[in-house]
Amino acid sequence: MVEVHPKEPMAMCPMASMCKGVAQKLPSVPLLLTPGLVLILVGVLILVEPRVLVWLVAAAAIVLGVALMMGAVWFRRMAERFHGDG
């Protein structure tokens, strides 16, 4: 059986043109590297000063609490709209 391969394999992928455009844009590369660099710096900071970890956990808990409260308000509003229409 003879297999037919296109000259350009990415021609078969419908998302190829979008991915190619994103990969060619230079600002996308630093944006992808930034979270890794931040995590490395946070890790080094925790190694140097372990008390930072307590502050990071506290900050994460506060942000999560605020996000959950905002989600509850949004959910309540959606429920009011749903029950109010019927």
Order of alpha helices (4+ residues) and beta strands (2+ residues): alpha-alpha-alpha
